[in-house]
Amino acid sequence: MLRSDTCGELRMSDVQKNVVLSGWVQRSRDLGGMTFIDLRDRYGITQLAFNMDTNSKLCLEARKLGREYVIQVSGQVIERQSKNSKMQTGDVEVVVNTLQVLNSSKTPPFTIEENTDGGEELRMEYRYLDLRRFPVQNNLFLRNKVALETRKYMDSKGFMDVETPVLIKSTPEGARDFVVPSRMNEGQFYALPQSPQTFKQLLMVSGIDRYYQIVKCFRDEDLRADRQPEFTQIDCEMSFVEQEDILQTFEGMVKHLFSSILNVSFENSFPRITYQEAMERFGSDKPDMRFAMEFVDISKETQGKGFGVLDNSEIVLSINVQGAASYSRKKIDKLIDWVKRPQIGAKGMIYLKYNEDGSFKSSVDKFYDSEALQKWAEKAQMKKGDLLLVLSGDKAQTQKQLCELRLHVAQENGLRNPKEFKPVWVVDFPLLEWEEENKRWHAMHHPFTSPKQEDLELLESSPGSVRANAYDLAVNGVELGGGSIRIHDRSLQEKMFELLGFSDQEAKEQFGFLMNAFEYGAPPHGGIAFGLDRLVATMGGSESIRDYIPFPKNNSGRDVMIEAPSALSSEQLDELNLSISKIKK
């Protein structure tokens, strides 16, 4: 071994001990008669001391060391004269008597410390250097703990870890597939799995009964903070269960993870709300429950006063920002500009202040007198000092816009504490969504989701009214997991494909293997999948999953470190019988 101890473990109990340490030079301080070096490894930092009076040659060698040099030293542990309470090893230092340079280093492109001066793109280009920083390593340690504790919990509940294929068949499951050409099967392609959905259902048909897998999945989608082209799922399936069994089992898993890793306990069962309730109260199927500011429909209270904007709106929605009547006009104008941004798309925003003196001030005083505004205030349960923010228009669009405004205002007011966790189950999703562009029904989750038993008779007469036997778990406004009870009957699955516009031939070509399996005694089954990246990021208090992925892609889906994706050589293309047509700009 090139070390007797790590750089993070020496304490006062080690004083007088002779040690060998290896690691990276984080920083060096030349104080004339003394030179001090902070030596870093994955486990921490230890201060090394070189004395000009006792060993000038060694001290001069130490002064030549640059940042990120890899060195090995031996020496004796002594008590530090000036202790550093911010370091775990801050009570001691090592007086060095031998020094060996194991590898030199170029000057790194950014400082490899807790607070770095490197921008995100630069740090992603040199990700192997960024990974040396303790905040990034701590993120990976958290990820490791979540995976480890997940496996412990799943094993304790009788689940079997089963691998499923990575090279599969392209099937329509909601997002674009990444495809892989097959050299041995000319003109044909594999797809990378968006999820192991059909395989885990086949495992239930196989009698595995309880399956799980921490598995890579791939979706060719536009990227954002919580989305990457390749991501990791905690994928799970169970046989002979109903929705309640799934919710209880995996609520238990989430409670175990938060308790064992963060020491956060949830005393009560997670609240449950329907999809319809979530949209009406929060405008989102993954509501952030850490704060109130729920939607209040004031459509009736605003009608008939001659203000066309509200009179002609399908819906008028508001949120009550408690204690915000003190907002300046400049601050309110900033909110108006914010909702008008293309990303939000609102035409404007109305506000109502309930002043401390009991008076009202609004942006529509010309149309609404104090008596009318009092009705708004009563409906929204305003108190003196509160501020009402109002948006109107098409119902679905207004709900989405007000949801974004609610989150934005909460963020501005410090109401989204990343160390506070508020989970909620959202249930009873619609089974189908109408796609206006193609004039067809679209599965809200996926084609294998079972309808609610009591809604089966509506499949023919009113497909849009059918509720899915589906459920999502959201924490702090992030969808961490989602699943459903699956269809296990061939005739019902055929009906579902028919509703989604599949011909018999298309259904057979795409999913014939699954339909055939259902004819051999398929058990009732259901499952759920958690986004491991999102789960870890939420537990770490971040909205970006990139910080918790060892080698993430940028916003363009590129790995700027290894320069991927990249072009293939003409020889590779020929071997695959592929040619590249003119690329559209």
N, C-alpha and C positions, 0 to 999 in steps of 0.2 A: 504494500500500500504506500502511496506517496504522501500520506498524512496520517497522523495519529488521532487527530481531532478535526472537527469541522470549525468553520469560522463563526458559528453561532452558538457554541455550547460551553465555552470557557466561563467560569464563575470564580468568586472569591475562594471557593473550596479547592480550586485548582492552583492557587498561589504556590510557588516553588516547584511546580511540575514542569518537567522538560517535555516540549511538544514539537511536533512537525505539522505545519499547516501548508496547504496549497490553495491557490485561488487567483482571482483577478485583482489587479491594482485599481481601486476605485478613485483614490485621490492621494496626493502626496503634499506634505507641508514641511518646508525647510525653515527651521528656526535658528539657524546658525550652528550652535553647538549640538543641536538635536534635529533629527529628521523623523517624521512620523508618516507612516503609510497605513491607509485603511485597506485591509485585504478582505475581499468579498467572495463568498461562494453562495450556493443556493440557500444555505441555512442561516446566513447572517454576515456580520462584519466584525472583524477583530482589528484593533489598533496594534501596529508593529512599531517598535521604538529602536532607533539606531543612534548610538552615542559617538560623537566625533572624538571625544577625549579618550574613550576606551578602545575604539576600533575605527580609526579614521578611514582606512581603506574600504571597509564594509559600508560605512556611511556614505562615502563618495559613490560607491556602486549603486546604493539605493537611490541616490539623487538622479541617476541616469534613467531610472525606470519611468516609462510613460504610462498613461491611462490604459487599462485593459491588458497590460502585460500579464502573462501567466507565470507565476513564480512559486517556488517552494522555499520555505524558510524553516529553520529550527531555532529554538531558543527556550527561554525560561519565562513562565507566567509570573508577573508581579502585580501588586496593587497599584492602580493608577493614582497619581497625585491629584489630578483634576478629573473627577468622575463625570461620566456622561449618562444621565438618567434616561436619555432617549434611545440608548443602545442596550440591547439585552446583555451584551458583553462589556458594558460601559464602566464596570468597576475594576477591570483588569486590562493589562496590555502584555505583549510578548516582547521581551528584550532579545533581539535577534543576534545569533552568533554565526549562522551560516545562511547564505542566500544563493539560490540557483534560479536562473531564468529558464523556464521551460519553453516559453514561446514569446516572441515580441509581438507588438501590435501596431498597426497604423493608428493614427489619431482617429477615433470614431467620429462619424458624421453628426452625432448629437451626444449630449451628456447622458451617461447611463446611470441615472440616479432617480430617486422617487419622483421628483419634479424635473422633467426633461425639457430641453429647448427644441426638441424635434417635432415637426408637424406630422400629422397622421400619415400622409402619403410617403414621407421620408422614412418614418418608422416602419411602415409596411414593406418598403423596399429592402430595408435592413432588419427584417423581423427577427432574425437570429440574434441580433444585438438587443433589440427591444425586449426580447424574452429574458434577457439577463436582469432586467429591472424588477425589483421586488413587487411593485403593484401588479405587474403582469403575471409574475410567477404565483402570486397569491390568488389571482383569478383562476389560474390553472389548478392550483391546489384545491380551491373550492369546487371546481368542476370534478376533479378526481374524487373528492369526498361525496359529492352528490351521486356519482355513478356507483361508488362503493356501497353507500348506504341503501341505494335503490336495489342493488343486487342482494344485499342482506335481507331487506324487507320482502322482496319477491320470493326469495328462497324460503323464507319463514312461512309464506302463505302457499307453498306447494307449486309455485310456477316453475316451468322448465325453460331454460334459455336455449332457443333453437335458432340457428342461422337460416336465412332465406337467400335465394339467389340475388346477385347484383346485375347480371345480364338477363333481362327478361323481355317480354313482348310489350310493344307500345300499345297502351290502351288509354282511352279518353277518361281522365280522372280529375279534370278541372284546370290543370296547368299544362304548359308545354313540356314535352319530354326532352331530355338529352338523349341523343341516339348514337349508337356505336356500330360502324359497318362491320360486317362479318366477312373475313377473307375466304373462309371455307364454304360459305353459302352466298355465292355471287348475287349482288343486287338486293341483298336482304340485310336487315339491321336489327340489332338488339336495342332495347331502351334501358336506361338506368331507372331504378324504381323511384317513383314519387312517394311511395310508401309500400310496405309489404302487404297491402290490404288483402288481395286475393289469396296470397300464400298463407296468411294467418287464418283465414277462413277455411282453407283446405286442411290446415293442421287441426282445426276443430273437427272437421269431417273425419280426419285420421284418428281421432280419439285421444289427442294429446291433452285435451281438457283445459289445461292452464299453460299458456305460452307467454313468454316475454322476450324482448331483444332490445339491446341498446344498439341502434342500427343507423347507418348512413342513408340518407334519402336525398333526392335530387329533383329540383324543379327549375325550369328555365323561365323565371319570372323577373319582372322589374324589381330592383333591389331597394331596400330602405334599412333603417337602423336595426329592425328586428327580423330581417330576412336576408338569407344568403343562398346562393345557387345550390350549395351542398350544406346540409344541416343534419343534426342528429336527433332521433326520436327515441323515447322510451316507449316501445310498441308493445301492446298487451292485448290478449284475447282470452275469454273464458267461455266454457260450455255450460249448458243447463242453468242459465242465470237470467234474471230480469234486470231492469234498469237499476233498481234499488241495490242489488248486489254489487253492481259495478261502482256506483257512487260511494257506497260504504267502504269497499275495498280500497279504492284509490284516494278517497279522502283520508283514509288511514295512512296511505303511503306518503302523502303530502305532509300530514301532521308529523309523521316519523322523521322526514327529512328536515323540516324546520326545527323540530325539537332537538334532534341529535347533532345537527350542524350549527345552528344559530342560537340554540337554547331559547327558541320562541315557541310558546305553547298556545294552542287554540283550545280554550276550555269548552266551547259549545260546538255543535254541528255547524258546518258551513251553511249560510243562508242560501235559499233557492228561490229564483224568480223565473217566470216564463219569459220567453223571447219577446212576446208582445209587451209585457210589463217593462222589460229592460229598455225597449225602444221608446216607450211612452215616458218613462221616468228619466232616462239618461241619453237617449238617442244612439245607443250603442249596445251591441250584443256582448261586449266585454267591458262592462261599466267599472269605473274607478269608484269604489265605495268608501274611500278614506275621508270624504267630505260630503256635505249635503249638496246644496245648490241643484236640487232636482227640478226637472222641467215643470212648469205650470202653464197649462193651456188657458189663455185669456181671450180666446176667439170671441166668445159671447160678450165679454165685457168691453170689447173694442169696436163692435159693429155699430153701424147706423149713425155715425157722427160726421159723416161727410169726408172722412179721410180715406181716399181711394186705395192707398197702398195697403191698408189693413182690411178695408171693406172687401177688396177683391182677392184677398189671400185665402188659400185653402185652409191654412192654420196660422195662428199667432201664438208663439211660444215664448216663455220668459224664464229667466233664472234670477233668484234673489241673492245678491252678493251682500251678505250681512256686514254691517259697519262700514260700507264703502261709499256712503253718501258724501263723504269728504273728498272723493275723487275730484281733482281739478278738471276744468273743461279741456285742458291740454291732454290730460291722461285719457279722458273719454274719447277725444278725437283720435288718439292713437289706437284705441280699441276699434273705432269705426273704420279706420284705415286698415287695421289688421284683418277684419272680417271681409273687407273688400278685395283682399289679395286673391289672385287667380286660384291659389290652392284651396281657398275657402269658398269664394264665389258668391258671397252675399252682396246685395245691392246697397245695403246700408244697415244701420242699427238704431233703434229707438231706446232712450233711457228714461227712467223715472227715479228721481231722488225723493226720499222721504226724510226731510230735514229734521234736525233735532228740535226745532221750534214747532213741529207739527205741520208745517206747510209742505206743499209739493212743488217740485220743479221738474219739468220734462222737456223733451225736444219736440213735443207735439202740443204744447200749451195752446196753440192757435185753434186746435180742434177739440180739445178735451179740457173741461173745467175741473175744478178741485173735486167736485162731487163724483165726476166720472173717474178721475184718477184714484179717488178713494176706493172705488170698486176694484180697480186693478190691485191696489195695495192689499185689500182684504183677501182677494182670491189668492194672492201670492204670499199671504201671511207675513207681510212686511212689518217691521217695527221701525221706530224712529232711528235714523242713522243708516238705514239700508238703501241699497241701490238695485233697481230692477233693470235688467238688460233684456231687450225684446228683439226677436227676429221673426219674420213672416214669409210666407210663400207656399210653394209646393210642400206637402207634408214630409215626404221622405227626405227631400233636400234640406228642408229647414231643420229637421231633427239632426241630420249630419252636421250642418253648420253650427248649430247651437251646442252640440256635443264638443266640437273643436273649441268653441269659445269658452265653454265651461272648463275644459282642461287647461286652456291658456290662462284664464283668470285665476284658477286654483294654483297654477304654477307661480304666477306673479305674486300671489299672496302667501306663498309658503305652505300651502295646504297639502302638498303631495310629498309627504315625508318618506324618503326611500327606506327608512328603517321601520316603518309601520306597514303591516301587511293585512289586507282585507280581502279574503277570498269570497267568491260567490259562484254557485252553480247556476248556469242558465239552461233551462230545459224547454221542451215543447217548441222546438224550431219548426218553421214551415218545412214540409217535405220537399216542395218544389218552388222554384222561382220562374217567373215568366220572362223570357229573353225577347225583348221587343224587336231587336235588330233582326233576329232570325225567325221570329214568330214561332217560338217553341218553348217547351218547358225545360228547365235545367235543374239538376239535383243540387239542393243547397249544400249538402255535405258530399255524398257520392252515391252512385247508383245502387249500392248494396244496403243502404239504410232502410230499416223497416218502418212502415207507417204505424202510427198508434192503432191498436186493435179496434178501438171504438170509432176510428175514422175511415176504416176500410171501405165502407159503403159509399164514401164520398169520392173515391178515386175516379169513378166514371162521371158523376154529375158535377163535381166541384173540386177538381184536383188542387187548386190553389188554397183550399181550406183545410187540406189534410195536414195534420201535424206529424212530425217525425219523432220516432222513439230515439231522440238524440239529445246530447248534453255536452256542454262545454264548461270548463273550469277557468275562471278569470281571477287574477290577483293583481290589484292595483292598476286596472285598466289594460292588462296584458292577457291575451288568451294563452294559457299555459298548456291546456290539454283539451281534447275533444274526442268524442266517440259516439257510438250508437249501438243499439241492438240491431243485429243484421237480419236480412231476409235469409231464411234457410229453406224456403219452399220454392221449387222450380216454377210453378205456375204464377206465383206472386212476383218472382223475379222477372219472368217474361212480361208480365203486365207492366212492371216498372220500366223495362227497356222500351216497351211500346209507347208509354207516356213520354219518354225522353226522345222519341223520334227515331229509334233504331228499327230497321227492318229486321225480319226474322233472320235473313242471311247475315246482316251486319252483327247482330247479337251473337249468332253462332260463331262467326269468325273471330270476334273479339273475346267472347267469354264462354265459348262452348265448353271448355274444360271445367269451368265452375258449375255450369248448368248440369253437366253430366254428373259431377260429384254429388249434387243435391239429390240425385236419384238413388244414391246408395246409403240412405239413412243418415242424412245430415242432422246433427243435434241443434236445438235452439242455442244461439250463441251471441255474444256481443263483446265489445272491447272499447279501448280508448288508447290514444297516443298522446304523449306529452312531448313538447319541444324541449329537449335537454338544454339547448343553448339559451332559450328564453327563460327557462326555470332557473338556471344558474345565474343569468344576468339579473333577474328580478331579486333573487336572494342576495346578490351582491350589490343591489341598490342602483343598477344601471339600466338605461333604456336601450343600450346598444349591445347586441350580442357579439360584435366583432372582438370586443375586449376579452371575451371568454372563449375564443376559438384560437388555437395555436397559430394557424396560418390562414387568416381570412382573405376574402376577395374584397376589392374596392367597389365603389358604386357602379362601375362599368362591368363588374363580374370578372375583373382581371386579377391575377396574382402578379403584382409588379415585382416581386422578389425573383421568381423563376421565369417571368415573362410568359405567362400562360393566360389564355390560349395562344397558340402559335400556328403558323402555316406548316403543312406537311410537304415533304420533298416530292418531286415528281415520281421518284421510284416508289415511294409509299403509296401515292395515289394510284399508280399503275397496278400495284399489287392488289389493291382493293377494288380495282375497276371503277374508280371514281374520277370525275373531272370537275373542275371549278368553273362555273359560268361567270360571266362578267358580274362583278359585285356592284350592287346598286348603292349609290351614294345617298 
